[in-house]
Amino acid sequence: MLDGAVRRSDQRVKGELYVRGLLTDGARKSMQPMAERLGVDHQQLQQFVTSSTWDYATVRG
């Protein structure tokens, strides 16, 4: 899903979780509710969004 947009495998895993969280059912798309639905720590998602370097245009495409 994120091939070509994210270089590091650990960031790719977190990015795929983030995208999956955005696509799941649920009214709130903020980090904590998404992480709860995915069964992961919300800091993983937060770190991906705030710290990872990724090519959003490739993901969007």
C-alpha positions as CSV (number, residue, x, y, z in Angstrom):
1,M,0.0,0.0,0.0
2,L,2.8,2.4,0.9
3,D,5.4,1.0,-1.4
4,G,7.5,3.8,-2.8
5,A,6.2,6.4,-0.4
6,V,7.9,5.2,2.8
7,R,11.5,3.9,2.7
8,R,11.9,2.3,6.1
9,S,10.0,-0.9,6.9
10,D,9.2,0.2,10.5
11,Q,7.6,3.4,9.1
12,R,5.8,1.4,6.5
13,V,4.1,-0.8,9.2
14,K,3.0,2.3,11.2
15,G,1.8,4.0,8.0
16,E,-0.3,1.0,7.0
17,L,-1.8,1.0,10.5
18,Y,-2.6,4.7,10.1
19,V,-4.2,4.3,6.7
20,R,-6.2,1.3,8.0
21,G,-7.4,3.4,10.9
22,L,-8.6,6.1,8.6
23,L,-10.5,3.6,6.6
24,T,-12.2,1.7,9.5
25,D,-15.6,2.5,10.7
26,G,-15.8,5.0,13.5
27,A,-16.9,8.6,13.9
28,R,-13.6,9.9,15.3
29,K,-10.5,9.7,13.2
30,S,-8.1,11.1,15.8
31,M,-5.2,9.0,17.0
32,Q,-6.5,7.5,20.2
33,P,-9.9,6.3,18.9
34,M,-8.2,4.9,15.8
35,A,-5.6,3.1,17.8
36,E,-8.2,1.6,20.1
37,R,-10.1,0.2,17.1
38,L,-6.8,-1.2,15.7
39,G,-5.6,-2.5,19.1
40,V,-2.3,-0.6,19.1
41,D,-0.7,2.2,21.1
42,H,-1.7,5.6,19.8
43,Q,1.8,6.8,20.0
44,Q,2.8,4.6,17.1
45,L,0.3,6.4,14.9
46,Q,1.2,9.8,16.3
47,Q,5.0,9.3,15.7
48,F,4.3,8.2,12.1
49,V,2.3,11.3,11.3
50,T,4.6,13.8,13.1
51,S,8.1,12.3,12.6
52,S,8.2,10.1,9.5
53,T,9.3,11.4,6.2
54,W,7.0,10.1,3.5
55,D,5.8,11.1,0.1
56,Y,2.1,12.1,0.6
57,A,1.6,12.5,-3.2
58,T,2.5,8.9,-3.8
59,V,0.2,7.7,-1.0
60,R,-2.6,9.9,-2.3
61,G,-2.1,8.6,-5.9
